[in-house]
């Protein structure tokens, strides 16, 4: 884990929706620092800088040293809100931490060595069950991501949590003992072709069965008609 990232901020006294909208119009982002058995502190951040930090990756696993008017606080982003239409940043919540703090964070899963997985080389498909996982670690050991090595995996193989080598000081925070992260599925194209061939076979069988029924029906109807005619002739009185 790298050293805490410095972040400049300003304290703010005014709260509420009106004050927050005014800050955003001025290119600022309202935020708050809470936790650590201390009262929350309302702060203001530079909107342009926060945009860059948010899109740089690993935002919620970065420990910041926030300098708000000379009072420095170490904190980690716990949550943030975005505008549902414009996708702009609206607010950030920071959680205070210390050197001994242990926190739970959600990190992305990165898959390595796909070209060394025979199942994928032969056309198999990597079916990702979990794109992110929750881990628990001290603030000095928070990983930016979890790496999964696919070397040697065949079609039908399953990547369980137990097969993943976690960095030192990091453990999974999920309750499930050995959850599935990904699988190597059979090729989609082959499965589709098999389904099409099966459908064609069934259609041919249905057509053959339908053809036999159609050939039998006219003969049956004709026999019934002839029988009816003969019965009618027997009952018809003689002209003599």
C-alpha positions as CSV (number, residue, x, y, z in Angstrom):
1,X,0.0,0.0,0.0
2,X,1.4,3.4,-1.0
3,X,1.5,6.4,1.4
4,X,-1.6,8.4,2.0
5,X,-2.5,10.7,-0.8
6,X,-2.5,14.4,0.1
7,X,-5.9,16.2,-0.5
8,X,-6.5,19.9,0.0
9,X,-9.9,20.9,1.4
10,X,-11.7,23.8,3.1
11,X,-14.0,23.6,6.0
12,X,-17.6,24.9,5.5
13,X,-20.2,26.1,8.0
14,X,-23.3,26.3,5.8
15,X,-25.1,23.0,5.2
16,X,-28.3,22.1,3.4
17,X,-29.3,21.6,-0.3
18,X,-29.2,25.3,-1.1
19,X,-25.6,25.7,0.1
20,X,-24.6,22.5,-1.6
21,X,-26.0,23.7,-5.0
22,X,-24.2,27.0,-4.6
23,X,-20.9,25.2,-4.1
24,X,-21.4,23.0,-7.1
25,X,-22.1,26.0,-9.3
26,X,-18.8,27.4,-8.1
27,X,-17.0,24.2,-9.2
28,X,-16.7,22.8,-5.6
29,X,-17.8,19.5,-4.2
30,X,-19.3,19.3,-0.6
31,X,-18.1,16.4,1.5
32,X,-18.0,15.3,5.1
33,X,-15.5,13.4,7.3
34,X,-17.0,11.2,10.0
35,X,-16.2,8.3,12.4
36,X,-13.3,7.7,14.8
37,X,-15.4,8.8,17.8
38,X,-15.1,12.4,16.7
39,X,-17.8,14.8,15.5
40,X,-18.3,15.0,11.7
41,X,-16.5,17.8,9.8
42,X,-18.1,19.4,6.7
43,X,-15.5,20.2,4.0
44,X,-15.4,21.5,0.5
45,X,-13.2,20.0,-2.3
46,X,-12.1,21.1,-5.7
47,X,-14.4,19.7,-8.3
48,X,-11.8,19.3,-11.1
49,X,-9.4,17.5,-8.8
50,X,-12.1,15.2,-7.5
51,X,-13.2,14.4,-11.1
52,X,-9.6,13.2,-11.9
53,X,-9.3,11.2,-8.6
54,X,-12.6,9.5,-9.1
55,X,-11.8,8.4,-12.7
56,X,-8.2,7.4,-12.0
57,X,-9.3,4.1,-10.5
58,X,-9.0,2.7,-6.9
59,X,-10.8,5.7,-5.4
60,X,-12.5,3.8,-2.6
61,X,-9.4,2.0,-1.6
62,X,-7.2,5.1,-1.4
63,X,-6.3,6.5,2.0
64,X,-6.2,10.3,1.8
65,X,-4.6,12.8,4.2
66,X,-7.0,15.6,4.0
67,X,-5.7,19.1,4.9
68,X,-8.7,21.3,5.9
69,X,-7.3,24.6,7.0
70,X,-4.2,23.2,8.7
71,X,-6.0,20.3,10.5
72,X,-5.0,17.1,8.8
73,X,-7.1,14.0,8.9
74,X,-6.5,10.6,7.5
75,X,-9.6,9.2,5.9
76,X,-10.8,6.8,3.2
77,X,-13.8,7.4,0.8
78,X,-16.8,5.4,2.2
79,X,-19.4,6.5,-0.3
80,X,-20.2,9.1,-3.0
81,X,-23.2,10.3,-4.9
82,X,-23.5,11.2,-8.6
83,X,-26.2,13.1,-10.6
84,X,-28.3,10.4,-12.2
85,X,-28.6,12.4,-15.4
86,X,-25.3,14.3,-15.8
87,X,-23.2,11.7,-13.9
88,X,-21.4,14.5,-12.1
89,X,-20.1,14.1,-8.6
90,X,-22.4,15.6,-6.0
91,X,-21.1,14.6,-2.5
92,X,-18.4,12.4,-0.9
93,X,-18.4,10.7,2.5
94,X,-15.0,10.1,4.1
95,X,-14.4,7.7,7.0
96,X,-11.6,8.5,9.5
97,X,-8.9,5.9,9.9
98,X,-5.7,5.4,11.8
99,X,-2.5,3.4,11.2
100,X,-4.1,0.5,13.1
101,X,-7.6,0.7,11.5
102,X,-9.0,-2.4,9.7
103,X,-11.6,-1.7,7.1
104,X,-13.7,-3.6,4.6
105,X,-13.6,-2.4,1.0
106,X,-14.8,-3.6,-2.4
107,X,-12.1,-4.1,-5.0
108,X,-12.2,-5.1,-8.7
109,X,-11.0,-8.6,-9.8
110,X,-8.4,-8.7,-12.6
111,X,-7.9,-11.9,-14.6
112,X,-4.4,-12.7,-15.8
113,X,-2.9,-15.1,-18.4
114,X,-6.0,-15.8,-20.4
115,X,-3.7,-16.8,-23.3
116,X,-2.3,-19.6,-21.0
117,X,-5.6,-21.1,-20.3
118,X,-6.1,-24.1,-22.7
119,X,-9.9,-23.9,-22.2
120,X,-10.0,-20.3,-23.4
121,X,-7.5,-21.0,-26.3
122,X,-9.8,-23.7,-27.6
123,X,-12.7,-21.3,-27.7
124,X,-14.1,-21.5,-24.2
125,X,-15.7,-18.5,-22.5
126,X,-14.6,-16.8,-19.3
127,X,-17.8,-16.5,-17.3
128,X,-17.2,-13.9,-14.6
129,X,-19.4,-14.5,-11.5
130,X,-17.9,-11.7,-9.4
131,X,-16.4,-8.6,-11.0
132,X,-15.6,-7.2,-7.6
133,X,-15.1,-8.8,-4.1
134,X,-15.1,-7.4,-0.6
135,X,-11.9,-7.7,1.3
136,X,-10.8,-6.8,4.8
137,X,-7.4,-5.4,5.6
138,X,-5.5,-2.8,7.6
139,X,-5.3,0.7,5.9
140,X,-1.7,0.1,5.1
141,X,-2.4,-3.1,3.2
142,X,-5.5,-2.2,1.1
143,X,-5.1,-3.6,-2.4
144,X,-6.2,-1.8,-5.5
145,X,-7.5,-5.0,-7.0
146,X,-7.4,-8.8,-6.6
147,X,-5.6,-10.8,-9.3
148,X,-6.8,-14.2,-10.5
149,X,-4.3,-16.4,-12.5
150,X,-6.0,-18.4,-15.3
151,X,-3.0,-20.4,-16.3
152,X,-3.8,-24.1,-17.1
153,X,-7.6,-23.8,-16.7
154,X,-9.7,-26.1,-18.9
155,X,-13.3,-25.9,-20.0
156,X,-15.5,-26.7,-17.1
157,X,-13.0,-25.5,-14.5
158,X,-14.2,-23.3,-11.6
159,X,-12.2,-20.6,-9.9
160,X,-13.0,-20.6,-6.2
161,X,-11.9,-18.0,-3.6
162,X,-9.6,-20.6,-2.1
163,X,-7.6,-20.7,-5.3
164,X,-6.8,-17.0,-5.2
165,X,-3.6,-15.9,-3.6
166,X,-4.3,-12.7,-1.6
167,X,-1.7,-10.1,-0.7
168,X,-0.2,-10.2,2.8
169,X,-2.6,-8.9,5.5
170,X,-5.6,-9.2,3.2
171,X,-8.6,-11.6,3.6
172,X,-12.0,-12.0,2.0
173,X,-14.8,-10.3,3.9
174,X,-17.6,-12.4,2.4
175,X,-19.3,-14.8,4.7
176,X,-19.3,-17.6,2.1
177,X,-16.4,-20.0,2.8
178,X,-15.4,-20.8,-0.8
179,X,-17.5,-18.7,-3.2
180,X,-17.1,-18.9,-7.0
181,X,-15.3,-16.1,-8.8
182,X,-15.4,-17.3,-12.4
183,X,-15.8,-20.4,-14.5
184,X,-14.6,-21.6,-17.9
185,X,-17.7,-22.3,-20.0
186,X,-18.1,-24.3,-23.2
187,X,-17.9,-22.3,-26.4
188,X,-21.1,-20.4,-27.1
189,X,-20.9,-20.9,-30.9
190,X,-20.7,-24.7,-30.5
191,X,-23.6,-24.7,-28.1
192,X,-25.7,-22.6,-30.5
193,X,-24.8,-25.0,-33.4
194,X,-25.8,-28.0,-31.4
195,X,-29.1,-26.3,-30.5
196,X,-29.8,-25.5,-34.2
197,X,-29.0,-29.0,-35.3
198,X,-31.3,-30.5,-32.7
199,X,-34.1,-28.1,-33.7
200,X,-33.7,-29.1,-37.4
201,X,-33.8,-32.8,-36.5
202,X,-36.9,-32.4,-34.5
203,X,-38.5,-30.3,-37.3
204,X,-37.7,-33.0,-39.8
205,X,-39.2,-35.7,-37.6
206,X,-42.3,-33.6,-37.1
207,X,-42.6,-33.1,-40.9
208,X,-42.3,-36.8,-41.6
209,X,-45.0,-37.6,-39.0
210,X,-47.3,-35.0,-40.4
211,X,-46.8,-36.4,-44.0
212,X,-47.8,-39.9,-43.0
213,X,-51.0,-38.6,-41.3
214,X,-51.9,-36.6,-44.4
215,X,-51.5,-39.6,-46.7
216,X,-53.7,-41.8,-44.5
217,X,-56.5,-39.4,-44.1
218,X,-57.8,-39.1,-47.7
219,X,-57.9,-42.9,-48.0
220,X,-59.9,-43.2,-44.9
221,X,-62.3,-40.6,-46.0
222,X,-62.7,-42.2,-49.3
223,X,-63.4,-45.6,-47.8
224,X,-66.0,-44.0,-45.6
225,X,-67.6,-42.3,-48.6
226,X,-67.7,-45.5,-50.6
227,X,-69.2,-47.4,-47.7
228,X,-71.9,-44.7,-47.3
229,X,-72.7,-44.9,-51.0
230,X,-73.1,-48.6,-50.9
231,X,-75.4,-48.4,-47.9
232,X,-77.4,-45.8,-49.7
233,X,-77.8,-48.0,-52.8
234,X,-79.0,-50.9,-50.6
235,X,-81.8,-48.8,-49.1
236,X,-82.9,-47.2,-52.4
237,X,-86.2,-48.8,-53.6
238,X,-86.2,-50.6,-57.0
239,X,-87.5,-48.5,-60.0
240,X,-89.3,-51.6,-61.2
